[in-house]
Amino acid sequence: MNAKSYKTKSPYLSISEKKNLLAIDFSLYIEAHIDQVSSLVLSKDSKTLISGSWDGSIRFWDMKNFNQTCYIQAHNNWIHQISLTNSENYILACSSDKTISIWNTSDKKNEGILIGHQKYVTCIAITSDDMLAVTGSGDLTLKIWNIRSKSEETTLNGHEKVIIAVAIAPDNNTIVSSSHDGTLRLWSIQSRTQLSVLTDEHESMNCLMFNLKTSKLYSTCDDSSTKIWDIEKCKIDSVLRGHTSGVSCIAFSSDYQFTVTGSWDKTLKLWSAVDTNEPTSDQKFTYRKCINTFSGHSEFVKSIAISNDAKTLVSGSGDKTIIIWKLSEITEKIFFPGHNDKVLSIAISSDKTFAVSGSKDNTIRIWDLVTKKEKNILNQHEGPVKTVTLSFDNLYIFSGSADKTIVVWSIIESRQCFLIKENTKAINSVAVNKKCSFIVAGLADLGNEEETSICKVFKFRRSSKI
């Protein structure tokens, strides 16, 4: 057994981690952030998910294989929102550290920092031509930034309390902002002036989003409703009501045939795009029907995104997890109980007949995805199993543990068949080539077991025995 060591070039890039419970057939709970998932963005082709969190990190996820492909420690304080440019070349993140960071989505390098707000930056929106960004802050101001020159263009004053959401209308000129002062304010990008003020009887509107098909503005509210505004007439048209607590976020399908909202009541709701009734004499608005409710998060839902084909819904929560839901299979939810502690890693066979999970309870479990039952338990590790991966022929499991060992398991014989001892560092991640001729392991940093600082390559022969 030979090994070579390599130092990773960047402390901000870590190996993929796939976490927690399988749900709704092959959809997943992914637990990787160490604080609430505050913002989610899906690429136009729905192949890449980008998440921002109060842990200050931005993470990139492969939606096909459900694995993390990149980790950026973008800020040293909370990230409140991330926004992807229309070209998808840049991701912008606004933070409690009073700044907005700009990242290149290709090489994941920082392209600049926007500095100017005097307090935490809560929200961001980008014009469709990718020229300008608009941010709102706890300093009660909106700022317009030139993304190319990375400079501030102007400051908009008017709100009397913290600004919590901002959106740009389809005309690419009108800005709408909401605040804890209970108002919606409309601004002109061209003239840099306030156009009008809209009020609602409820104090906070938490999220703003335009329906590009109808040009109507949707605002999610603390009174458990979502209001649909005709901003040209300065009035509310319709209401989505059904949550039992404040509504925190909203997303549309690409064809705008349905809407999804997330709430502090820990649920998501799917809504029809059609009003269910005409207003009567005792009703101010029309209402829309809730088609389905999604339950699964253990804390409030903070962010949601829908794939372009409208088959996949992604939600981020204060419980630090991301849940990927299959909208085509919303009637059945399948959980795999068994581990006695957190599930740290998951691998799924290429034929999708079984899954393997590694846990903080020191065990590896094999799950039959056809019968939805546990097949076997492998329990030779003496520390948390931090990573599991499968050989390309689905015959072997490769596991890495905090006990500083890598174990190769025969799935057919359900036994340990090869052991590699790493005397100094925990194993954070493991990968194997197609021929199973070598194993690559990511080893923990001495000062921080969650960070990977060294990669080692081990030669491996299938005929090898302990």
N, C-alpha and C positions, 0 to 999 in steps of 0.2 A: 504494500500500500504506500503510494507516494503522494505528496501534497505540495502544492505551490500556493503562495500567499500573494494577494493583490490588495492594495489600499484603494478604497473607493475615492473617486475624484471629488465628489460633492457630498457634504454632510446632509444636504436637503433631499437627496434621492434615496429612497429605501426600496427593499424588495417587496413584491406583492404580498398582500395579506387578505385572505378571504375568511369571513367570520359569521358565526352564529347559525341560527336554525333554518332548516329548509322549510319553505311554506308555499302553498298553492302550486303543487306539482314541482317544477324545477325552479320556481322563483326563490329568492333568497333574502334572508336577513344578512346584511353586511355590517359588521361592527369593526370600525377601525379608528374613527375619530375618538378623542378622549374628552370631548365636550359636545354640546348640542350641534347638530348639523343645521346650519342657519340658511344655506342657499344651495340650490341645485340647478345645473344647466346641462341640457342634452345637445350634442352636436346635431346638425341637420340630418345626417345619415343615421342618427340614433345609435351609432357604434361606440361613442365615447360619452361617458357621464363625468361631469366635473362637479365636485362638491367643495363648499367652503364651510368653515366651522369656527365656533368660538375658541377652539384650541389654536387658532391662528394659522392653520394649514389649509392648503388647496390640494385636493387629491384627484387624480385622473383614474377612471375605471374603464376596463374593457367590458362592454355590455354583452358580448358574445360568451366570453369565458368567465364572467363575473369575478375578475381579478383586478387588483390595483396595479396600474402600470407606472404611476409616478406620484411622488410626494414632494410638495414644496412647503417649507416653513416660511410662509409669505410675510407674516406679521408676528410680533411678540405680544399682541393683544387680540381681542375678539375680532373676527371677520363677520360683519353683519350681512353683507351681500356681495355676490360676484356677478359679473355681467360679461357675456361673450360678444365680441364685435360681430357684425353681420358677415364679414369676410371669414370669421372664425380664426383669424391670425393672432388675436390678442384676447386675454382674459384680464379684466380689471376687478380688483378687490378693494372694498372700503372697510375701514377698521376703526376700532376704538382708540387706536394710537394717533388719531387725527389725520391720517394720510390715506391716499389711494395708491395702490401699487399696480403696475402694468407688467404683464408676463407674456412672453412669446409662447404660443401653444405648440410650436414645432420643436424648439430646443429647450423649452421650459426656463429660459433665462429672463432675468429681470430687465425690463426696457426703460424703467424710470419710476420715480415716485412723485406724486402730486401733493404738494404741501401748501397749506393756506388756511384750512379750517382751524378754529381755535378750540373746538371740542370734538368729541367722537363723531365719526362719519357714519350715518345710519343707512343710507340708501344711494343707489346709483342707477342711471339710465343712459343709454347711448343712442345717438341719432342713427338712422338707417344707413347713412353714407359713411359712418365710422369716423366722422370729423370731430364731433363734439361729445363730451360726457357731461351730465348734470348730476350733481351730488347734493344731498341734504344732510344737515348736521344738528347736533345738540347745541351749536352756537346760534341757532334759529335762522341760519342763512342757507340759501341755495347758491351754489357756484357753478359756473359754466367753464369747462376746461377744453382747450384745444389738445386733442389726443396726439396729433403729429408733432407739434412743437413742445408738448408736455408743459403747457403754461396756462395760467388762469386768465380767462377773458373778461369775466365780470362777476359781481356778487349781487344777488337779489335779496332784498330785505322786505319783510311784511308779516311773516308769521310771528306769533307772540309766545309760542312754546316750541318744544322739540319737534323737528321735522322727522317723520317716520317713514314716508314713502314718496316716490317720485316716478312719473311715467311721461313718455313723450308721445303725443298724438300721431296718427297716421300722416298728417300733413307735414310732419318733420319740423314744425315750427312752434307748436303749442306745448308747453310744459304744464303738467298738473302735479301739484304737491299736496300732501296731507300732513296734518300736524296734530299734536295733543291739544291744540287750541280749538279743535272741533271744526276746522274749516278745510275746504278744498280751495286752492288758489290756482288760477290759470295765468300763465305768463307767456309772453312772446319772446322767442329766441332772437328774432330779427331786431325788434325794437328794444329788447332788454327791459321790458316794462311789465307790470302786473295788469292783466286784462279784466279779471273779475274774481269775485269771492263767492263760493257756494257753501252753504251751511247745512248741517244735519243736526238733528236733536241729540245725537249721541256723540260722546267726546272724541273717540279715536277711530280712525280708518287706517287699518294696519298695512294694507297692501293695495296697490293700484295697478290695473292692467287694462289695456285697450283691446277690444275685439276688433281686429283689423278688417273683418268682413262688414261689420255694421257701424264701425267707428264709435260704438258705445263704450263708456268707461265703467269698469267694474271696481267697486271698492269693498273690501272686506272689513267688517266692523266688530267692535267689542260687544255689541248687543246680540251676538250669535247669528247675524244676518249678513248677506252680501247684497249691496245695492247696485243697480244698473242705471247709469246716468246718461241722459241726453245732454251733453255739455253745451250744444248750440242753443237749446231751449232752457238750459240751466235748471233741469228738473229730473227727478227720479222716475224711470219708466217701470221697472220691475224689481222684485225682491226674491232672493233665494233664502228661505228660512227653514231650518230643520236641525241645525247644530244646537247643542245644549250649553255651549260656552262660546267665547269670542272666536271669530274666524281670522286665521293668521295669514293664509296664503291661498293662491288661486292659479289655475293653469287651464288652457284650452286645448282641445284636439286641433290638429292642423287644418281640418275642414270646418272647425267651429260648430260642429254638430252637438258637442256636449262640453260641459264645464266640470272641473273637479275643484273642490275646496278642501282645505285642511284646517283643523281647529285645535283650540286648547282642550277640547273634550276628548282628544287622543284619536279621533276618527277622521276619515276622508269621506266626502260624499260626491257622488256622480249625479249631475243635473242635466235635465233636458234643455235643449236650446229653444224650446217653444213655450210660450206662456200657456198656463193651464186654464185660465179664466179671464174674462173681462172685468175691469174694476166695477164695483157696485157703489151705491151711494155712501156706504159706510166704509169703503176701502179707498185708500189713496193710490194704490198700485196694483198691478197684476202680479201673480205669483207663479213660480215654476216648480215642476215636480222633481222630487229626489228619486232617482232611478235605483241607486244602490248605495249602501254604506260599507266602508272598509274599516275593520277593526283589527288591531295587531300591535300598534305601538303602546308602550307602557308610559309614555309621557306625551306632551303636546306635539302636534305636527307643525313643523316650522317652515318646510319648503317642499314643493312638488314640481314634477316635470312629466310630460307625456311624450312618448315617441311619435315620430312623424306618421307611422303607419297606424297609430292609435291602438296598438295592441299591448303596449307596456306602459305602466304607470310607476313612477319612482317617487318615494317620499322620504324626507329626512326629518329627524325628530330630536326633541330634547333628551330622549333616552340614548343618544349617541349612535343610533343605528340608521342605516338606509334600508328600506324595504322595497324590493322590486316585485310588483304585482302584475299578473297576467290578466288584462282586462277581458280577454276571451274566456277566461275560466274563473269568474268571480264568485261562483256559487260554492266552491269547495275549498276548504283550507286544511292542509295536512301538516301536522307537526310531528317531529321525531323526538320525543322525550327519552331520556336515558342517562345522559351525562350528569354528574353531580356538581359540576362547576362550569364556568364559562367555556364556550366552544371557541377555540382560537384559530382553527383552520379547517377548510373543507376542500375536498377534491372529488370530482365526479368522473366516472368512467366514460371513455369515448363513446361507448354504445348506450350510455345513459341508463344502464340497468342497475347500477349500484353507486353509492357514495361512501366516502371515507371521511371521518371527522376526527380531529385531534383536540384535546381538551386540557384545561387547567387541572382536571382531576387525575392527570397522569395517564389516561387511557386513550386508545384509538378504538373507534367503533365503526363497523361496516354495516351499511344500511341497504336493504333491498328496496329499490325505488319502484318495483313492480308490485310487490305485496305490501309495501309501506311498513316493513318491520325490520327490527334489528337482527342482523345475521350473526355477528360475532363481536367479541371484545378482546382486544390485544392490550395486555397490561404489564409489559416488562419495563417500561420507563419508570424512573424514580423521581421525575420532575415533570412540570407541565409540558405537554406536547405542543410546541409552538408552530409547527409546520408539518403538513403532509402533502405528498404528491404521488402520482401513480406512473408506472412505466407505460410506454405507448401500447403495449400488448395487454394491459390491464391485469398482469400476473403478479406484480410486485408493488408493495407500498414502501415509500421512502419517508421516514419520519425524523424530525429534528426536535431536540428537547432542551429544556433548561438544565437537564442533568448532564449536559455537555457531550451527548452521544448522538450519533446518527444510526438508526436501525433500518435494515432492509428486511421486509416481511414477505413471506410467501402467502398469497391470498388463498391458493388452493389448499395448502397444508395448514394454514392458520398458525404459522409459527415464525419465530425470528430465525433468519438464515444468515445474517451478516451484521457485524457490529463495528462501528468506527468510534473510537474514543478521542475526544478533543479535550485535553486536560485543563485548559485555562478559560475557555469561553463558552457561553450558552449558544445553541444553534437557533438562529432566528428564521432561516429559510433554507430550503433544499430544492434543487432542480437536477434533472437527469437527462442525458441526451437520448436520442431515439434508439440507439443500439445498446443502451445501458452499459457503455464502456467506461463512463466516468460520471462522477457525482460532483456538483458544485454546491457549496454550502456558504451561507452568509453568517458570519460570527458576530456576536454582540460586542459592542464597545464596552471596555472595562468600566467606564464611568457611567454608562447608561445602557441597561440591558435591552431597551426598546430600539436603540439605534444600531444599525449594521455598519461596522467599520472595516472588516476584512472579509474577503472571499477566498475560500480554499477549494482546490480541485483535487478530488480523490479518484484514483484508478479503481475500476470495479470489474469483476468477472462474475458472470452468473453462476459459475461452478464453485465459487468461493464459499467456504463454510467458516463458522466461528472457530 
